[in-house]
Amino acid sequence: MAPGMETESSSVRRSRSGSPDLIASNAGTALPYATRSALHLKGLVPSGVEDFRAQELRALEQLNMKSTNLEKYIFLSWLRSTNINLFYRLVLHNLKEIAPVIYTPTVGQACQEYSHIYPFLAPPNSVDGLYIPLPEVDNIEEIIQNYKESIAEGSEPEITVITDGSRILGLGDLGMNGMGIPVGKLQLYVAAAGLNPERCLPIVLDFGTDTQKYLDDPLYLGIRQKRPEDKAFYAAANRVVEALHMAFPNMFIQFEDFSTDHAFGLLEQWRERALCFNDDIQGTGCVILGGFISAVEQAGIPAKDQRILFVGAGSAGVGVAKQLVDYFVIEHKIPEEEAKAMFWFVDSRGMITANRGDKLAQHKTYFARHDNGDTQCQDLEATLEYVKPTALIGLSTIHKAFNEHVLARMSEINSDARPIIFPLSNPETKAECSFEEAMRFTNNRVLFASGTAFPAYTIPESGEERIPGQGNNMYVFPAIGLGAVLCKPEWITDTMVYAVSKALANSLNEQEKARGELYPRIERIREVSAQLAAAFIHQAVRENVAKDPKWVQLAESSSVASGQDAAPDGRYAQRVAQEVTRYMWEPAETLEQLRASLPHYHHHPVVHSENGKL
C-alpha cells in the first residue's frame, strides 16, 4: 500500500480503536514522553504525564457532575468506546454505583431513547455490534464478513447477546432500540466474570416493531414496519443463528428479551444444537433459586410445606418456577407431580386453571391447576385467600401489585414463620413493591429479594439497618458464560444451571449469613463468579458434555468430580476456582500491564496487580 493510503476496512479498524495505536488510545494522558515522540504525538497533546489512578479520578469527577442517570449512561458509553481500559477500571472500582447506570434500571430509559442518543454513544463509524435488518437477512454472511474485517486478528467473538427488542425488560416492544440490552449485558459479563471485552458481540435483530410511537418517530433508526408473523420470524432468526454458528462455532449465544413464545421457541430449537442460553428463562430462574434456597432455610417452614404463588406467567415466571420445582425434586426428593402442585400462578385473567374457559398459551399449561373444582379466582387478592401462600413471587411488571393489603395479608397468613416475598419485575417503575413497603407492612419480618436495586431500610424502632436482597441475574449469567467459554460444553443442561444456583446459595460468607442476607454482597461479584463458573465446569464434566480437555482433566483429577450420576450440588475444587480466576480478564492497572496485554487480549493467564486486587 502506498504511504498515506489506507483501505476502507483499515479505516474502520482504526476508527474502532479510536487511534492507529492501541497503546496510545488506551494509555491516553499516561503515555510517556518517549512513546509520544515515537508516535509523533509531541506537541499534539497536553504535556502532563499522569498515572492511571489520576485518569480514573478525573473520569469519576466528570461522571458525578452529570445530573441524570441517562447523561451518566451516555458519558460512560463514550468512555467505553474511546478508552476501554479506563472504562472497566472505573466500573470495577465502583461497581455498586455504576452497575445500575450501565444496566438496570438506567438501561431501560437508554433503550427507550436509543435512537435519539445513538450518535453520542461512540465516535462515528465505531463498530459496537451487529444491526441485522429483516430485509438483509439473506445477506447475513456479508454482514458477518464486514464484522470480521472490523476487528483485530485473533479477536473473533467468543460470546454474543442477541435480541430482537420485542420484550425489553418490562417496557414492551422497543424494536431496534433494544440494542442497549445486549451492549449492557456484555458489559456485565466483562465486569462480573472477566469475559474478554474485545471478544464480546452484541446483536440486535431489527425485525420491525409493533409500537406505533417508534414507527412515527422521525429519529427512529430501525426499519419502519410491523413485526413479521411467526413463520417468517423463525425462518429469519434461524437463518441468522445458523450463519453465526457456522462462522463462530465455539461462540456462546445468549438469547435475550424476545417475546415469550419466541423465547421458548428459539431455546427449544437451538439448545442442543449450539452452545446457547436464554437468560430470561434459565438465568432468572437460576438466580432466584439461589436466593430461594437461602430463604427456605431461614423461613421456619419445612420445604415440603411451602406454597408458592407466582404473579405473572411469562417466560421468566414459568422458567423460574420450573427451576424451583427441580430444587424440590433434587434437594428434597419430592416427586415431580407433588412438587409441581406446590405452585400456583396468577396472570391478567386470574388464577391459571385448566378449566378457566380460555385457551392457555403452551408454556402456561404445565402449571395450570386441575384440583380447583369449580373455584375460579379473578385476581391476586382472591387467589391469595384461596392459596394462603408461604411465598409470593412477582414477575408481572405491574407496579405496586403487592400493595399494603397483599403484604399485610402475607404477614398474617405466615404469622408463625417469615413470609418470602420476591418482587422481581424491573425496572423500579414496574416493581410489585419496594423493600421499604415489604418491611413496613410485614412488621419487618419479610425475606425479600427484588429484581431491581432498592436502598437499605432502617427500622425506626431499633435503628437497625437491613440490606435488601437483589435477585439480579448478574450473579449467574456471567459465571455461566465464563464457564461455557472455558470448558466448551456441547450444550447447557438444566442440571448445570441448577448447580450454579446451589453454588450461589453456598457462596454466602459467614458475615452475610449472620445478617440474614439471601445473596452475597455485590462487591464480591468476581470472587463469586469464579466459584459459580467452577461449579458449572464440574457439573459439565460430570455429565460428560465438556469438550475442552484441559478443564475435563482438571475437574476429573479433583475429589469433587464424583461421577456422572451424582446429583448437582454446586460443589467445586478450590484449584478449579483458582484456575478460573487466572483466566478472567482484568483491565490494566499500570502502563506495564497495558503493554503486556496488547495488541489484543486473549484468554490466557493475565498479569494481576501487586496486591492481587482491582
C-alpha positions, 0 to 999 in steps of 0.5 A: 500500500502506498504511504498515506493510503489506507483501505476502507476496512483499515479505516474502520479498524482504526476508527474502532480503536479510536487511534492507529495505536492501541497503546496510545488510545488506551494509555491516553494522558499516561503515555510517556514522553518517549512513546509520544515522540515515537508516535509523533504525538509531541506537541499534539497533546497536553504535556502532563504525564499522569498515572492511571489512578489520576485518569480514573479520578478525573473520569469519576469527577466528570461522571458525578457532575452529570445530573441524570442517570441517562447523561451518566449512561451516555458519558460512560458509553463514550468512555467505553468506546474511546478508552476501554481500559479506563472504562472497566477500571472505573466500573470495577472500582465502583461497581455498586454505583455504576452497575445500575447506570450501565444496566438496570434500571438506567438501561431501560430509559437508554433503550427507550431513547436509543435512537435519539442518543445513538450518535453520542454513544461512540465516535462515528463509524465505531463498530459496537455490534451487529444491526441485522435488518429483516430485509438483509437477512439473506445477506447475513454472511456479508454482514458477518464478513464486514464484522470480521474485517472490523476487528483485530486478528485473533479477536473473533467473538467468543460470546454474543447477546442477541435480541430482537427488542420485542420484550425489553425488560418490562417496557414492551416492544422497543424494536431496534432500540433494544440494542442497549440490552445486549451492549449492557449485558456484555458489559456485565459479563466483562465486569462480573466474570472477566469475559474478554471485552474485545471478544464480546458481540452484541446483536440486535435483530431489527425485525420491525416493531409493533409500537406505533410511537417508534414507527412515527418517530422521525429519529427512529433508526430501525426499519419502519414496519410491523413485526413479521408473523411467526413463520417468517420470524423463525425462518429469519432468526434461524437463518441468522443463528445458523450463519453465526454458528457456522462462522463462530462455532465455539461462540456462546449465544445468549438469547435475550428479551424476545417475546415469550413464545419466541423465547421458548421457541428459539431455546427449544430449537437451538439448545442442543444444537449450539452452545446457547442460553436464554437468560430470561428463562434459565438465568432468572430462574437460576438466580432466584433459586439461589436466593430461594434456597437461602430463604427456605432455610431461614423461613421456619417452614419445612420445604415440603410445606411451602406454597408458592404463588407466582404473579405473572406467567411469562417466560421468566415466571414459568422458567423460574418456577420450573427451576424451583420445582427441580430444587424440590425434586433434587434437594428434597426428593419430592416427586415431580407431580407433588412438587409441581402442585406446590405452585400456583400462578396468577396472570391478567385473567386470574388464577391459571386453571385448566378449566378457566374457559380460555385457551392457555398459551403452551408454556402456561399449561404445565402449571395450570391447576386441575384440583380447583373444582369449580373455584375460579379466582379473578385476581391476586387478592382472591387467589391469595385467600384461596392459596394462603401462600408461604411465598409470593413471587412477582414477575408481572411488571405491574407496579405496586401489585403487592400493595399494603393489603397483599403484604399485610395479608402475607404477614398474617397468613405466615404469622408463625414463620417469615413470609418470602416475598420476591418482587422481581419485575424491573425496572423500579417503575414496574416493581410489585413493591419496594423493600421499604413497603415489604418491611413496613407492612410485614412488621419487618419480618419479610425475606425479600429479594427484588429484581431491581436495586432498592436502598437499605431500610432502617427500622425506626424502632431499633435503628437497625439497618437491613440490606435488601436482597437483589435477585439480579441475574448478574450473579449467574449469567456471567459465571455461566458464560465464563464457564461455557467459554472455558470448558466448551460444553456441547450444550447447557443442561438444566442440571448445570444451571441448577448447580450454579444456583446451589453454588450461589446459595453456598457462596454466602460468607459467614458475615452475610449469613449472620445478617440474614442476607439471601445473596452475597454482597455485590462487591464480591461479584468476581470472587463469586463468579469464579466459584459459580463458573467452577461449579458449572465446569464440574457439573459439565464434566460430570455429565460428560458434555465438556469438550475442552480437555484441559478443564475435563482433566482438571475437574476429573483429577479433583475429589469433587468430580464424583461421577456422572450420576451424582446429583448437582450440588454446586460443589467445586475444587478450590484449584478449579476456582483458582484456575478460573480466576487466572483466566478472567480478564482484568483491565490494566492497572499500570502502563506495564500491564497495558503493554503486556496485554496488547495488541489484543487480549486473549484468554490466557493467564493475565498479569494481576496487580501487586496486591492481587486486587482491582 
